[in-house]
Amino acid sequence: MKKAIALLMGLTMAASLTACGGSQSTTATAAPAAQTEKAAEGDTEAAKAEEQTEAAKTEEKKSGNDKLVVGFAQIGQESGWRDAETNDVQWYAARNTDTIELTFADAQQKQENQIKAIRNFIEMGVDVIVFPPVVETGWEAVLTECQEADIPVILVDRGIDASAGDDLYTTMIASDHVWAGEQAAIVMNDLLEGNGKVVELEGTVGASAAVQRKKGFDEYIAANCPDIEIVDSQTGDFTRAMGKEVMESFLKTYSDIDAVFCHNDDMALGAIEAIKEAGKKPGQDIKIIGVDGVKGAFEAILAGEMNCTVECTPILAEQIFDTAAKLKNGETVDKWIMSADGVYTEDKVTQEVVDGRQY
């Protein structure tokens, strides 16, 4: 009987130990599962923190706290007007280095250099690309690349061929060059009293400023001045040296030139030199009208050697950077932001006006 009781107690203890062992085993396997769950929660929190950091960075960029990075691909240095535009842009950026970072490229009058600079700006990831197209055509490929990179493009002082479509760029800050040509024609008609022979010094072949200024001048003369004849028209490439050279050729070819219309003032100043060397009086024997409004033209008008300049201001930096900032912030701007220009004839130019010119 005692043996039976002892055997029964042994079996009971064994069962108890087995149950405790099972409980310990369950506890041992449950611990890693809890740790895995906590680790997963940690990963989720880390991911959320990273998302919040990226969102904060995006919000900071949108709020405009970081610098406005602008890539400017200038045509070159073909004239005093162009130098004035360059100086204005660089001066403005230098005075605002806390908010603006400017990357500048000089294309040296070559389209391929401008395209190369623009592609470099794309690679750099600038906020906005700005450039005055050296010619109207040949921009489709690189401007499409700008679109694909989601970088806004501002054209300044010149446009591109309308057939390419205005969706290739974001906005243009420029004068109305057709209007400038028309104003020159109106003054020319007054100077010649409706009768005379005129030669024309054109700008760079294919440049929108040259194309449009010629259009405005030629069409106004054809429609409104039947006794004024444009006897010849050749490119002087917007430079003083070429302006002088072409005017020399005109003077050798035509003995009865009454006036010259120059697509910019630098060519007009070159023409003045050629006219003087030919023994004639510029501004009197041969009337001279230019476009741009550079200080040298105002000095020539004051000296009686030039008759008129139609202003096309190069002082565009404030408009350029203000517009670029708006585009970076996602704001909408006008497709054409027109600069304010004027017409300066001899009666409007004084020493005070000359002294006050910025370029």
C-alpha positions in Angstrom: 0.0 0.0 0.0 2.8 2.4 0.9 4.6 1.5 -2.3 1.5 2.3 -4.3 1.2 5.6 -2.6 4.8 6.5 -3.2 4.5 5.5 -6.9 1.5 7.8 -7.2 3.3 10.7 -5.6 6.2 10.3 -7.9 4.0 10.3 -11.0 2.3 13.5 -9.7 5.6 15.3 -9.2 6.8 14.3 -12.6 3.7 15.7 -14.2 4.1 18.9 -12.2 7.7 19.3 -13.4 6.7 18.7 -17.0 4.0 21.4 -16.7 6.5 23.9 -15.3 9.0 22.9 -18.0 6.3 23.6 -20.6 5.6 27.0 -19.1 9.3 27.9 -19.1 9.6 26.8 -22.7 6.6 29.0 -23.7 8.1 32.0 -21.9 11.5 31.5 -23.6 10.0 31.4 -27.1 7.7 34.4 -26.5 10.5 36.8 -25.6 12.1 37.0 -29.1 8.6 37.6 -30.6 8.1 40.6 -28.4 11.6 42.0 -29.2 10.8 41.6 -33.0 7.6 43.5 -32.5 9.4 46.3 -30.7 12.1 46.5 -33.4 9.4 46.8 -36.1 7.9 49.6 -34.2 11.3 51.3 -34.0 11.8 51.0 -37.7 8.4 52.5 -38.3 9.2 55.5 -36.0 12.6 55.9 -37.8 10.8 55.9 -41.2 8.3 58.5 -40.0 11.1 60.7 -38.6 12.9 60.5 -42.0 9.7 61.4 -43.8 9.2 64.4 -41.5 12.8 65.5 -42.1 12.4 65.4 -45.9 9.1 67.2 -45.6 10.7 69.9 -43.5 13.5 70.3 -46.2 10.9 70.5 -48.9 8.9 73.1 -46.9 12.1 75.1 -46.3 12.9 75.2 -50.0 9.3 76.2 -50.8 9.4 78.9 -48.2 12.4 80.5 -49.9 14.8 80.2 -47.0 17.6 78.9 -49.2 19.3 80.8 -51.9 17.9 81.5 -55.3 20.4 79.8 -57.7 20.3 81.3 -61.2 22.3 80.3 -64.3 22.9 83.2 -66.7 24.3 82.4 -70.2 25.2 85.8 -71.7 25.7 86.3 -75.4 29.1 87.9 -75.1 30.5 91.4 -75.2 29.6 92.7 -78.6 28.6 96.2 -77.4 28.5 98.7 -74.6 24.8 97.9 -74.2 25.6 94.2 -73.7 28.3 95.0 -71.2 25.8 97.2 -69.3 23.4 94.3 -69.0 26.1 92.0 -67.8 27.4 94.5 -65.2 23.8 95.1 -64.0 23.1 91.4 -63.4 26.5 90.7 -61.7 26.3 93.9 -59.6 22.8 93.0 -58.4 23.7 89.4 -57.5 26.9 90.6 -55.7 24.8 93.0 -53.5 22.4 90.1 -52.6 24.7 87.2 -51.9 22.7 86.3 -48.8 19.7 85.3 -51.1 21.2 84.9 -54.6 23.8 82.6 -56.1 24.6 83.5 -59.7 26.5 81.2 -62.1 27.5 83.3 -65.1 28.8 82.1 -68.6 30.0 84.2 -71.5 29.1 82.6 -74.8 31.4 84.8 -76.9 28.7 85.4 -79.6 28.4 81.6 -80.3 25.1 79.7 -80.0 26.9 76.4 -79.3 28.6 78.0 -76.3 25.2 79.2 -74.9 23.8 75.7 -75.4 26.7 74.1 -73.6 26.4 76.6 -70.7 22.6 75.8 -70.4 23.3 72.1 -70.3 25.9 72.7 -67.6 23.3 74.7 -65.6 20.8 71.7 -66.0 23.5 69.3 -64.6 24.2 71.7 -61.7 20.5 71.7 -60.9 20.0 75.5 -60.8 16.6 76.9 -59.9 16.2 79.1 -63.0 18.0 79.5 -66.3 18.3 82.9 -67.9 19.7 83.9 -71.3 19.3 86.2 -74.3 19.3 83.9 -77.4 22.1 84.9 -79.7 19.8 83.9 -82.7 16.1 83.0 -82.9 16.4 79.4 -84.1 17.9 76.1 -82.9 16.8 76.0 -79.3 14.2 73.2 -79.3 16.4 70.4 -78.0 18.1 72.2 -75.1 14.9 74.0 -74.0 13.1 70.6 -74.0 15.9 69.3 -71.7 15.2 72.3 -69.4 11.5 71.3 -69.3 12.4 67.6 -68.6 14.6 68.8 -65.7 11.7 71.0 -64.5 13.8 74.2 -64.6 12.0 77.4 -65.6 13.6 79.5 -68.4 13.6 83.3 -68.7 14.5 84.8 -72.0 15.9 88.4 -71.7 16.0 91.2 -74.3 15.6 88.7 -77.2 13.2 86.0 -78.1 13.1 82.7 -80.1 11.4 81.9 -83.4 7.7 81.8 -82.9 7.3 78.7 -84.9 9.2 76.8 -82.2 6.3 77.4 -79.8 6.3 79.6 -76.7 5.8 76.6 -74.4 9.6 76.1 -74.7 10.3 78.9 -72.3 8.5 80.2 -69.2 8.6 84.0 -69.7 10.5 86.7 -71.6 11.7 90.1 -70.2 12.3 92.3 -73.2 11.6 95.5 -75.0 9.1 95.6 -78.0 11.6 95.6 -80.8 9.0 96.1 -83.5 7.8 99.2 -81.7 11.4 100.4 -81.6 11.7 100.1 -85.4 8.4 101.9 -85.9 9.5 104.7 -83.6 12.8 105.1 -85.6 10.8 105.2 -88.8 8.5 107.9 -87.5 11.5 110.1 -86.5 13.2 109.3 -89.8 10.2 110.6 -91.7 10.2 113.8 -89.6 14.0 114.3 -90.1 13.8 113.9 -93.9 10.4 115.7 -94.2 9.0 112.7 -96.0 11.6 112.4 -98.8 15.1 110.9 -99.1 17.3 107.8 -99.5 18.1 105.7 -96.5 20.6 102.8 -95.8 20.1 100.4 -92.9 22.7 98.8 -90.7 21.2 95.5 -89.4 22.1 93.6 -86.3 23.3 90.0 -86.1 21.7 87.8 -88.7 18.9 85.7 -87.2 18.8 87.7 -83.9 15.2 88.5 -82.8 16.1 92.1 -82.0 17.5 92.6 -85.5 14.6 90.8 -87.2 12.0 92.7 -85.3 13.6 96.2 -85.5 13.9 95.8 -89.3 10.3 94.6 -89.5 9.0 97.6 -87.6 11.2 100.1 -89.5 10.8 98.7 -93.0 7.0 98.1 -92.8 6.3 101.6 -91.4 8.3 103.2 -94.2 6.7 101.1 -96.9 3.2 101.9 -95.6 3.5 105.5 -94.6 6.5 107.1 -96.4 6.2 106.6 -100.2 9.0 109.1 -101.0 11.5 107.6 -98.6 13.6 104.8 -100.2 15.6 102.2 -98.3 18.4 101.8 -101.0 20.5 99.1 -99.1 20.5 97.1 -95.9 23.4 95.0 -94.6 24.4 93.4 -91.3 26.9 95.2 -89.1 26.6 92.4 -86.5 25.7 94.9 -83.7 29.4 95.9 -83.4 31.0 99.4 -83.8 33.8 98.0 -86.0 31.4 96.3 -88.4 29.1 99.3 -88.4 32.0 101.5 -89.5 33.1 99.0 -92.2 29.6 98.6 -93.7 29.0 102.3 -93.7 32.3 102.9 -95.5 31.0 100.5 -98.2 27.7 102.3 -98.4 29.4 105.6 -98.8 31.6 104.3 -101.7 28.6 102.7 -103.4 26.0 105.5 -103.0 26.8 109.2 -103.3 23.4 110.5 -102.2 22.7 108.9 -98.9 20.4 111.1 -96.8 20.2 109.0 -93.6 21.1 105.8 -91.9 19.0 103.6 -89.5 21.2 101.5 -87.2 19.7 98.6 -85.3 21.9 99.6 -82.3 23.9 102.6 -81.1 27.3 100.9 -81.4 26.9 100.5 -85.1 25.6 104.1 -85.3 28.8 105.3 -83.5 30.8 103.3 -86.0 28.9 104.9 -88.9 29.6 108.3 -87.5 33.4 107.6 -87.7 33.0 106.5 -91.3 30.9 109.5 -92.3 33.5 111.9 -90.7 36.4 110.1 -92.5 34.4 110.5 -95.8 34.4 114.3 -95.3 30.7 114.6 -94.4 29.0 115.9 -91.3 27.2 113.1 -89.3 23.8 114.3 -88.0 23.6 117.0 -90.6 24.7 115.8 -94.1 23.5 112.3 -93.1 20.9 111.9 -90.5 21.6 109.0 -88.0 19.1 107.1 -85.8 20.1 104.2 -83.5 18.5 102.0 -80.9 19.5 101.1 -77.3 20.1 104.5 -75.6 23.7 104.0 -74.6 25.6 106.9 -73.1 27.8 107.2 -76.1 24.8 107.8 -78.3 23.5 110.5 -76.0 26.9 112.2 -76.1 26.8 112.1 -79.9 23.3 113.6 -80.0 24.4 116.4 -77.7 27.4 117.0 -80.0 25.1 117.3 -83.0 26.5 114.1 -84.6 23.5 111.9 -84.1 19.8 112.7 -84.3 17.9 110.1 -82.3 18.2 106.9 -80.2 15.2 104.7 -79.3 15.8 103.3 -75.8 16.0 99.6 -75.1 17.2 99.4 -71.5 19.7 96.8 -70.4 19.0 97.5 -66.8 17.0 94.4 -66.2 18.6 92.7 -63.2 15.9 93.6 -60.7 13.1 92.3 -63.0 15.1 89.2 -63.8 15.8 88.1 -60.2 12.3 89.1 -58.9 10.8 87.0 -61.7 13.1 84.1 -61.0 12.2 84.1 -57.3 8.5 84.0 -58.2 9.1 81.1 -60.5 11.1 79.2 -57.9 8.2 79.6 -55.4 5.7 78.2 -58.0 4.1 81.5 -58.8 2.6 82.3 -62.3 4.1 85.3 -64.2 3.2 87.0 -67.5 4.5 85.4 -70.7 6.0 88.7 -71.8 7.3 91.2 -69.2 7.9 94.4 -71.1 10.6 96.8 -70.1 9.9 100.6 -70.1 11.6 102.4 -72.9 11.5 105.9 -74.5 12.5 107.8 -77.6 15.2 110.5 -77.4 15.5 113.1 -80.1 17.9 116.1 -80.1 15.4 118.3 -78.2 15.2 115.9 -75.3 18.9 115.4 -74.7 20.7 117.8 -72.3 24.0 117.5 -70.4 22.0 116.5 -67.4 20.4 113.6 -69.3 23.8 112.5 -70.5 25.3 112.6 -67.0 22.4 110.6 -65.6 22.8 107.6 -68.0 23.7 104.4 -66.2 25.3 102.8 -69.3 
